[in-house]
Amino acid sequence: MASLSRLDVEHVATLARLGLSPEEVTLLEGQLNHILEQFAVLSELDTDDISPTAQTIAVESILREDSVRPGFDRSVVLSLAPAHSGEHVIVPAVLDDADPDR
């Protein structure tokens, strides 16, 4: 099985812009090679009878069901608005017309 060399770890650290000390490179080299060894062990398992899955545990929705409920009375909402015109609430403009890029 292929393993990572010290140069491989240093190269990846450089790509990730990680400033690792020589001790950290040595530690990381050992840890990454251990992980690769464990994947090699897993790759030896017979998985022909195991169906592919996107989830390893059952997923259940924690959201409530949508239900139709009465909304607010329009006249009450309009009476609470600082300004309104007919059946519409008037709000201050949030964009400046002088800036065509917005």
N, C-alpha and C positions, 0 to 999 in steps of 0.2 A: 504494500500500500504506500502511496506517496505521502510524504510528510512535508511540512513547511520548514524551510531553513531560516536561519537568523536573518539573512538578506531578504527573504520573502516578508517576514514580519516587519522589518525596517521599511521596506518599500510600501507596504500597505499603510503603515503608520504615517509615512510621508504623504501618501495620497489623501489620507483622512486628516491631514494637518495636525497630527498628534505629536507633541514633543515628548518622546519617551526617553527615560534614562537607560543606560546599558542594562541595569538590573531589571527594569520593567520589560525591556525587550526579551531578556532571558526568561522571565516569568511568563510572559505572554506566549512565547514560543512553546514552552512546555504545556501551557493550558490549551492552546489551539490544537497542538498535536494530539493531546488527550481527547479532545472533542472529536477530531477526525477518526481516531481509533474507535471511539464509541459508535460513530456512524458506520464504520466498517463492520462492526459486530451486528448492528441492526440490519445492514444490507444482506447479511447471510440468512436472515429469517425467511421462511416460506410464507409469502403473503398472497399466494394464488387464490385461496378460498376466502379472502377478506375483500368485501366490496369497497370500492373507493368512496370516500366521504369527505365533505368539506368541514364537518364538525366532529369533534371527538366526544362531545357530550350533547345531550339533548338540549335544544334551544327552545325556550318558550317566550312568548310575548309578555312583557310586563305592562304593556299599554292597555288602557281601558278601551272598550268598544265605543265607537262613535255613536252618539244618540242625538236625536233632534230634540232641542229644548227651546222654550220660548226665549226670544231675545228681549233686549230692553225696549221700553216704550219710546218711540221716536220723539214724542213731545217732551218727555222727561229729559232725554239726552240733549235735545236742542235747548231746553231751558237751562241746562247746566253749562252749555258752551259759552265762552266769552263773546263769540260773535257767530251769527248764522245768517244765511240768506235762503229763504224758502225752507226746503228740507235738507239743506247742506250746511255743515259746519265750516266756517271760514278759519283757516289757519295762516300764520305768517309764511311768506315765501322763504324757502331754505336755500335756493340757488340764486345767484346774482346774474341777471340777464347780460351784464357787461362782459362776462367770461364765456366766450363761445366754446371753449374746450370742455366745459362741464356738462 
